[in-house]
Amino acid sequence: RVARRSIRSASHIEALMCLRQDSDRAWTAQELARELRTNASMVENQMRELGELVATIGGTPARYRYNKVSEETDSNVIALIDHVRTHSRAVLDAIYANPIDTIRSFADAFKIKKD
């Protein structure tokens, strides 16, 4: 459930995979940005959006590491990562289908129904 709420894009998955792969390492946004080939501002946003899956370590600059919330959540994250490696297209379809369904439902509320 935590992952479902937190992961909104493929880049969230890539960031989570990077953090989980080296879970003892505390990364700066700049280090993660270099690894993920993006910019530090985007990484900072992703870390906030990943919520409790990421532990923020204070300091200047702040550092981020994977946060093992619980055994169950960790197992789910590992399963997600394994699933991404074997079924990446299906995972991406699931991620990007949800917002479209939400938008479609909102738009349908304004359709004029014929009696």
C-alpha positions in Angstrom: 0.0 0.0 0.0 2.8 2.4 0.8 4.4 1.8 -2.5 1.1 2.2 -4.3 0.5 5.6 -2.7 4.1 6.8 -3.2 5.1 5.6 -6.6 3.6 7.8 -9.4 6.1 7.3 -12.2 8.9 5.2 -13.6 11.4 7.6 -12.1 10.0 6.9 -8.6 10.7 3.2 -9.2 14.2 3.9 -10.4 15.0 6.0 -7.4 13.5 3.4 -5.0 15.5 0.7 -6.8 18.7 2.6 -6.4 18.1 3.3 -2.7 17.0 -0.3 -1.9 20.0 -1.8 -3.8 22.5 0.0 -1.5 20.2 0.4 1.6 23.0 1.3 4.0 24.2 4.2 1.9 23.0 7.7 2.6 22.9 9.6 -0.7 22.8 13.3 -1.4 20.4 14.6 -4.0 23.3 15.4 -6.2 24.7 11.9 -5.9 21.3 10.3 -6.7 20.8 12.7 -9.6 24.1 11.7 -11.1 23.2 8.0 -10.7 19.7 8.4 -12.1 20.8 10.9 -14.8 18.4 13.6 -13.7 18.7 16.8 -11.7 19.0 17.3 -7.9 15.7 19.2 -7.7 13.8 16.4 -9.2 15.5 13.9 -6.8 14.5 16.1 -3.8 10.9 16.0 -5.0 10.9 12.3 -5.5 12.4 11.7 -2.1 9.5 13.7 -0.5 6.9 11.9 -2.7 8.3 8.5 -1.7 7.3 9.3 1.8 8.1 6.9 4.5 10.0 4.6 2.1 12.9 7.2 2.3 14.7 8.3 5.5 15.9 11.8 5.3 19.1 12.4 7.3 19.6 16.1 8.3 22.6 18.1 7.5 23.9 20.2 4.7 23.3 18.8 2.2 20.5 16.5 3.3 21.1 12.8 2.7 18.5 10.1 1.8 18.5 6.3 2.3 16.0 3.5 2.0 13.8 3.2 5.1 12.8 -0.3 5.9 9.4 0.6 7.4 8.5 -3.0 8.2 9.2 -6.5 7.0 6.0 -6.6 5.1 6.7 -3.3 3.3 10.2 -4.3 2.6 9.0 -7.6 1.1 6.5 -5.7 -1.1 9.3 -3.3 -2.3 11.5 -6.3 -3.1 8.6 -8.0 -5.0 7.9 -4.7 -6.9 11.6 -4.4 -7.9 11.7 -8.1 -9.0 8.4 -7.6 -10.9 9.8 -4.4 -12.6 12.9 -6.4 -13.8 10.7 -9.2 -15.3 7.5 -7.3 -16.3 8.5 -3.7 -16.7 5.9 -2.9 -19.3 3.0 -4.2 -17.1 4.3 -2.2 -14.2 4.5 1.0 -16.2 1.0 0.4 -17.6 -0.3 0.0 -14.1 1.4 3.2 -12.9 0.3 5.3 -15.8 -3.2 3.9 -16.2 -4.4 5.0 -12.8 -4.2 8.8 -13.4 -6.0 8.5 -16.7 -8.8 6.5 -15.0 -9.1 9.3 -12.4 -9.2 12.0 -15.0 -11.6 10.0 -17.1 -13.9 9.5 -14.1 -13.8 13.2 -13.3 -14.6 14.1 -16.9 -17.5 11.6 -17.0 -19.1 13.4 -14.1 -19.7 16.3 -16.5 -21.2 14.3 -19.4 -24.8 15.1 -20.2 -26.8 12.0 -19.9 -29.6 11.4 -22.4 -32.9 10.2 -20.8 
